[in-house]
Amino acid sequence: MHISRVPWGWAWILIAIGTLGVGAATWARWWPAAQELVSSTIAGHQSRSSLDSHDNGDDSHAHQGHEHVHDDAATLELSPQALGNIGLTAEYLKPLALQTFQRTITVPGIITERPGRTLVQVSTPVAGVITHVHAVQGEAVEPGTLLFEIRITAEALVSTQTELLKTVGEIDVEKREIARLTKATEGGAIPQKTLLERQYAKDKLEVMLGAYRESLRLLGLSERQIDDITGQRRLLRDLQIVAPFPDDHSHEDFKPTDQPVRPVAFQDPETTPKTTSAPGQPYPLLLQQVNVHKGQTIAAGETLAVLADFSELYIEGQAFEQDLPSLRQAASHGWRVTAIFDEAGSQPQQMPGLELLYPASAIHADSRTLPFFVRLPNEIAGQSRPDTQQRFVEWRYRLGQRLQLLVPVEEWPERLVLPVAAVARDGADSFVFQQNGDHFDRVPVKVEHRDSRSVVVANDGSLFPGDVVALRGAHQMQMALKNKAGGGVDPHAGHNH
């Protein structure tokens, strides 16, 4: 028996026709699910394409708000009371800006005097007796102010003055005699030899006069004081000693008693500035020590008082030997040093822009530290004037005061720099809180550098210049987000130990 077979081509056609018929009969059951599957597949492809465009630096996307994906877990709304509790005022909500960051090292320092400038000793050039003490220890005196009066008892000074006046008188006699002999010689009554002898005698007296003047200079008198002795024909019996000018040597520190000087209370309290010296006037000197009293006999060269000029001081930094290359680099680039002063009951006070002078040429044998010196301008913090009209001032910075110095060792231009309190840490992640309308969005950032004061955030597109972020309270805001999410709060998150 012979059985005929259907060709394979016709078999596939019959199967396809049957499948289409079944699909047409049941389309209401499978068409909606298929349509939803196709839509989700297309949306997934579009989402991946958008992310690739952002990673490749699509400028149009970056400048259309560089919007972050907002969800409730990363968004925080704070009440005015909460903002006040964490100190998030308008001062701490400012747009970001690119700036140059200076990486620094922190070294301890101590305020010291300027050798040869801060302390000034007042001494007497001659022996004598103190007749008046016009200054009081601890008060502020202006250069040129009368401090002491001395009755001269030095035998050498008295005898030299006597010989000086005697020589001046003899020269006057010789001058008159020469004038008389000149007329007589012209008439032929006296020989020319007699006139020449008198002129030679006058020349000898003038040589002696010059020697006596030089002797008085060596004893401490000035040229003007010697001229006063010869002009008034009186011995100098009393001497006034005034406060010197530390950096100006054109003034006299010793004056005759008949010369006018300023009293110790040298300024009116109503016109005296509160923080600086009077315009055009030098800073006052502090009378740190008075060594004599009225009626005391003193020898030549004895120190009467010690004055202190605190208008400018030095900070002695104490670095290590390996920091010497960093100090040289900072000095060569002219980078400025910042001083940090710890004050009780308040935030540490910073004084930036201080000039690094030089490192020392020797290392301390005991501490093995390398001293370097920074110029510290000082200012008057306050002053008082009791009923005696004596002036007492208080300088802001004092000898022996300890502080910290921030010495720049490297500069990074075009960086986003934030305070430490603006960046919260959670494990390996770091976050800042960007203000977005009435709420704050938590934004993850990459930290390039962190120290005790600042955090350098990478400029990688997470944040942009002009974004407004919270410059403090990031740790508290991170804890608030965790509480909001219902998760446990790590009390140490965001802290550096």
C-alpha positions in Angstrom: 0.0 0.0 0.0 1.3 3.4 -0.9 1.0 6.4 1.5 1.5 10.0 0.1 3.6 12.5 2.2 2.9 16.3 2.5 5.9 18.4 1.5 7.7 20.2 4.4 7.2 23.7 3.0 3.4 23.2 3.1 3.7 21.9 6.6 5.3 25.1 7.9 2.7 27.2 6.1 -0.1 25.2 7.8 1.5 25.6 11.2 1.9 29.4 10.8 -1.7 29.8 9.7 -2.8 27.8 12.7 -0.7 29.9 15.1 -2.0 33.2 13.7 -5.5 31.9 14.1 -5.0 30.9 17.7 -3.3 34.3 18.5 -6.1 36.2 16.9 -8.7 34.3 18.9 -6.8 35.0 22.2 -5.2 38.5 21.7 -7.1 40.1 24.5 -5.2 37.9 27.0 -1.6 38.4 25.9 -1.4 41.8 24.1 -1.4 44.2 27.2 1.4 42.2 28.9 3.5 42.2 25.7 3.0 46.0 25.3 4.1 46.7 28.9 7.3 44.6 28.4 8.3 46.5 25.3 7.7 49.9 27.0 9.9 49.0 30.0 12.7 47.7 27.7 12.7 51.0 25.8 12.8 53.1 29.0 15.7 51.1 30.3 17.7 51.8 27.2 16.9 55.5 27.4 18.0 55.7 31.0 21.3 54.1 30.3 21.9 56.4 27.4 21.2 59.5 29.6 23.7 58.3 32.2 26.4 57.7 29.6 25.8 61.2 28.3 26.3 62.7 31.8 29.5 60.7 32.4 30.9 61.9 29.1 30.6 65.6 30.2 27.5 66.6 28.3 27.5 70.4 28.8 23.9 70.9 28.1 23.0 68.4 30.9 25.5 69.9 33.3 24.2 73.5 33.0 20.5 72.6 33.2 20.7 72.4 36.9 22.9 69.3 37.3 19.9 68.0 39.1 20.4 65.2 41.6 17.9 62.4 42.0 15.7 63.6 44.9 14.2 61.0 47.3 12.9 61.2 50.8 15.9 59.3 52.2 18.4 62.1 51.0 16.2 65.2 51.5 15.9 67.0 54.8 13.6 69.9 55.8 14.6 71.9 58.9 12.4 74.3 60.9 13.7 77.8 61.8 14.3 76.5 65.3 16.4 73.6 64.0 18.4 75.9 61.8 19.1 78.1 64.9 20.0 75.1 67.0 22.8 74.1 64.7 23.8 77.7 64.0 23.0 77.6 60.3 22.5 81.3 59.7 22.8 83.2 56.5 26.5 83.6 57.2 26.9 79.8 56.8 24.7 79.5 53.6 26.9 81.0 50.8 27.5 80.0 47.2 30.6 78.0 46.6 33.5 79.6 44.7 36.8 78.2 43.4 39.8 79.3 45.4 43.5 78.5 46.0 44.0 76.1 48.8 47.2 76.2 50.8 48.2 73.0 52.5 49.9 73.9 55.8 51.8 72.3 58.6 51.1 73.2 62.2 53.9 74.1 64.5 53.9 75.5 68.1 55.2 79.0 68.7 55.9 81.5 71.5 56.0 85.3 71.5 59.4 86.7 72.1 61.1 90.1 72.1 63.0 91.6 69.2 66.6 91.5 70.3 68.0 95.0 70.6 64.7 96.6 69.9 62.0 95.6 72.4 63.9 96.4 75.7 65.7 99.7 76.1 67.9 100.5 79.1 68.0 104.1 80.3 71.4 104.9 82.0 73.2 108.0 83.2 76.4 109.2 81.5 77.7 110.8 84.7 77.8 110.2 88.4 75.4 112.1 90.6 72.4 112.1 92.9 68.8 111.5 91.9 66.8 114.6 92.8 63.5 113.7 91.1 61.8 110.5 89.8 59.0 111.5 87.6 58.0 108.1 86.2 56.1 105.3 87.9 56.8 101.6 87.1 54.2 100.1 84.8 53.0 103.2 83.2 53.3 104.1 79.5 55.5 107.0 78.5 56.0 108.7 75.2 59.6 109.0 73.8 61.0 112.4 74.9 59.1 112.3 78.2 61.0 113.4 81.4 61.9 110.5 83.6 64.6 111.5 86.1 66.6 114.6 87.2 70.2 114.2 88.5 72.5 116.6 90.4 75.9 116.1 88.9 78.7 115.1 91.3 81.2 113.6 88.9 84.6 115.2 89.6 85.8 114.7 86.0 82.7 116.4 84.5 82.9 119.3 87.0 86.7 119.9 86.4 86.4 119.6 82.7 83.6 122.1 82.6 85.7 124.4 84.7 88.7 124.2 82.5 86.4 124.7 79.5 85.0 127.9 80.9 88.5 129.1 81.9 89.8 128.5 78.4 86.9 130.3 76.8 87.6 133.3 79.1 91.3 133.3 78.2 90.5 133.2 74.5 88.3 136.2 74.9 91.2 138.1 76.7 93.6 137.1 73.9 91.1 138.3 71.3 90.9 141.8 72.9 94.6 142.0 73.3 95.2 141.0 69.7 92.7 143.7 68.6 94.6 146.3 70.7 98.1 145.2 69.4 96.9 145.3 65.8 96.2 149.0 65.9 99.5 149.7 67.8 101.4 147.6 65.2 99.9 149.5 62.3 101.2 152.8 63.9 104.7 151.3 64.4 104.6 151.6 68.2 104.9 147.8 68.8 106.9 145.3 66.8 105.1 142.8 64.6 106.7 139.9 66.6 104.6 140.8 69.7 101.4 140.5 67.8 102.4 137.2 66.3 103.1 135.8 69.8 99.6 136.7 71.0 98.1 135.1 68.0 100.0 131.9 68.6 98.8 131.9 72.2 95.2 132.3 71.1 95.7 129.3 68.7 97.0 127.2 71.5 94.0 128.1 73.7 91.6 127.2 70.9 93.3 123.8 70.6 92.8 123.2 74.3 89.2 124.3 74.0 88.6 121.7 71.3 90.1 119.0 73.6 87.9 120.0 76.5 84.8 119.9 74.2 85.8 116.4 73.1 86.2 115.3 76.7 82.7 116.5 77.6 81.3 114.6 74.6 83.0 111.4 75.9 81.4 112.1 79.3 78.0 112.0 77.7 77.1 115.6 76.9 75.8 116.6 73.5 77.1 119.3 71.2 74.2 121.6 72.1 74.7 121.1 75.8 78.4 122.1 75.4 77.4 125.1 73.4 75.0 126.1 76.2 77.8 125.9 78.8 80.1 128.1 76.7 77.4 130.5 75.7 75.8 131.0 79.1 79.2 130.7 80.9 77.6 128.5 83.6 78.5 125.0 84.7 76.0 122.2 84.1 74.9 121.2 87.6 71.7 119.3 86.9 70.7 116.9 84.1 67.3 115.7 82.9 67.0 112.2 81.5 64.1 111.5 79.1 62.7 108.5 77.5 64.7 107.7 74.3 63.4 107.2 70.8 64.0 103.5 70.0 64.6 103.9 66.2 65.4 107.6 66.0 68.8 108.7 67.3 68.5 112.4 66.3 67.1 113.3 69.7 69.0 113.9 73.0 68.3 111.6 75.9 70.0 114.0 78.4 69.0 117.6 78.7 70.0 120.6 81.0 67.3 121.4 83.6 66.4 124.7 81.9 65.3 122.9 78.7 61.5 122.4 78.3 60.4 118.7 78.3 57.0 117.0 78.3 55.7 115.8 81.6 55.0 112.0 82.1 51.2 112.4 81.7 51.7 113.5 78.1 48.3 113.2 76.5 44.8 114.2 77.4 42.6 111.1 78.0 39.7 112.6 75.9 41.9 112.8 72.8 44.0 109.7 73.3 43.1 106.9 70.8 41.9 103.6 72.3 43.8 101.2 70.1 46.7 103.0 68.5 49.1 105.8 69.2 48.2 109.4 68.3 48.5 110.3 64.6 52.1 111.2 63.8 53.2 110.1 67.2 55.3 107.0 68.1 53.8 104.2 70.2 54.2 104.6 73.9 56.9 102.8 75.8 56.1 100.7 78.8 58.2 101.6 81.9 58.9 98.0 82.8 61.4 98.6 85.6 62.6 101.5 87.8 65.9 100.8 89.5 66.5 104.1 91.5 64.8 106.3 94.0 65.0 110.0 95.0 68.3 110.8 96.9 70.1 107.8 95.6 73.8 108.2 94.6 74.5 106.7 91.2 77.7 106.0 89.3 78.3 106.8 85.6 76.8 104.2 83.3 74.4 102.8 85.9 71.0 101.6 84.6 68.2 103.8 85.9 65.2 102.1 84.2 64.2 99.6 81.6 61.7 100.6 78.9 59.9 98.1 76.6 58.7 98.8 73.1 55.9 96.2 72.5 54.6 97.8 69.3 56.2 94.9 67.3 57.3 91.5 68.5 58.5 88.2 67.1 56.9 84.8 67.1 59.5 82.0 67.6 58.2 78.9 65.8 59.5 75.6 66.9 59.7 73.3 63.8 61.5 70.1 63.3 64.7 69.7 61.2 62.8 67.9 58.4 60.6 71.0 58.1 63.4 73.2 56.9 62.8 72.7 53.1 59.1 73.6 53.7 60.2 76.8 55.6 62.6 77.8 52.8 59.9 77.2 50.2 57.4 79.3 52.1 59.9 82.1 52.5 61.0 82.1 48.9 57.4 82.3 47.6 56.5 85.0 50.1 53.7 82.8 51.5 52.2 84.3 54.7 51.8 82.6 58.0 48.7 82.4 60.1 48.8 82.6 63.9 46.1 80.9 66.0 45.6 82.1 69.5 43.6 80.1 72.0 41.4 82.3 74.2 39.5 81.1 77.2 35.7 80.9 76.7 35.8 81.8 73.0 36.8 80.4 69.6 40.5 80.4 68.7 41.4 83.7 67.1 43.3 83.7 63.8 45.7 86.3 62.6 46.6 85.7 59.0 49.1 87.5 56.7 52.2 87.4 59.0 55.6 87.7 57.4 58.0 84.8 57.7 61.4 86.3 58.4 64.1 83.6 58.6 64.9 80.2 60.1 67.6 80.1 62.7 71.1 78.8 61.9 71.3 76.4 64.8 69.1 73.6 66.2 68.2 73.5 69.9 70.4 70.9 71.5 67.8 69.8 74.1 64.5 69.9 72.2 66.0 69.2 68.7 63.7 71.8 67.2 64.6 74.4 64.6 63.5 77.9 65.6 62.2 80.3 62.9 60.9 83.8 63.4 57.7 85.6 62.3 57.0 89.3 62.6 54.0 90.1 64.8 52.6 93.6 64.8 51.0 94.5 68.1 48.2 96.8 69.1 46.9 98.4 72.2 43.9 96.5 73.5 42.9 98.9 76.2 44.2 101.7 78.5 43.3 103.4 81.7 44.2 106.7 83.3 43.5 107.1 87.1 43.2 110.4 88.9 47.0 110.9 88.9 46.8 111.3 85.1 49.4 108.6 84.6 48.7 106.4 81.6 48.6 102.6 81.7 48.1 100.5 78.6 47.4 96.9 77.8 48.9 95.3 74.8 47.0 92.6 73.0 50.0 90.2 72.6 52.4 89.6 75.4 55.9 88.1 75.8 55.7 84.3 76.6 52.3 83.9 75.1 51.9 80.5 73.4 50.1 79.9 70.1 50.0 77.7 66.9 51.5 78.7 63.5 50.1 77.5 60.2 53.0 77.5 57.7 52.0 77.0 54.0 54.0 74.2 52.2 52.0 73.8 49.0 49.3 75.6 46.9 46.5 74.0 45.0 44.6 76.4 42.7 41.0 76.2 41.5 39.7 74.1 44.4 36.3 73.8 46.3 37.3 74.4 49.9 34.8 73.9 52.7 35.0 74.0 56.5 35.3 70.7 58.3 31.8 71.2 59.8 30.3 71.3 56.3 31.2 67.7 55.5 29.7 64.7 57.2 31.3 61.3 57.2 29.5 57.9 57.2 32.0 55.1 56.8 33.8 55.5 53.6 31.3 58.1 52.3 31.4 61.8 52.7 28.4 64.1 52.2 27.5 67.8 52.0 24.0 69.3 52.2 23.0 71.5 49.3 20.2 74.0 49.8 17.4 73.4 47.3 14.5 75.8 48.0 13.1 75.1 51.4 15.0 71.8 52.0 18.5 70.4 51.9 19.6 67.6 49.6 22.4 65.3 50.8 25.1 65.1 48.0 27.9 62.6 48.1 31.3 64.1 47.4 34.9 63.0 47.0 37.4 64.4 49.5 40.8 65.2 48.1 42.3 66.5 51.4 41.2 67.0 54.9 42.9 68.7 57.9 41.7 70.0 61.2 40.2 73.2 59.6 39.3 72.6 55.9 38.2 70.0 53.5 39.1 70.1 49.8 36.2 68.6 47.7 37.0 67.2 44.2 35.5 69.3 41.4 34.1 66.3 39.7 30.5 67.4 39.0 29.0 66.5 42.4 29.2 70.2 43.3 29.6 73.3 41.1 30.7 76.8 41.8 27.6 78.8 42.8 25.9 75.9 44.6 24.7 76.9 48.1 25.7 74.4 50.8 25.5 74.3 54.5 28.9 75.4 55.8 28.3 73.9 59.3 26.0 71.4 61.0 26.6 68.6 58.4 27.0 66.0 61.2 23.7 67.0 62.9 21.9 67.0 59.5 23.3 63.5 58.8 22.0 62.2 62.1 18.6 63.8 61.4 18.4 61.9 58.1 19.2 58.6 59.8 16.5 59.3 62.5 14.1 60.1 59.7 14.9 56.8 58.0 14.4 54.9 61.3 17.9 53.5 61.3 20.3 53.5 64.2 22.4 56.6 64.6 26.2 56.3 64.9 27.2 59.0 67.4 30.7 59.2 66.0 29.7 59.7 62.4 31.3 62.8 61.0 33.9 63.2 63.7 37.6 62.9 63.5 39.4 61.4 66.4 
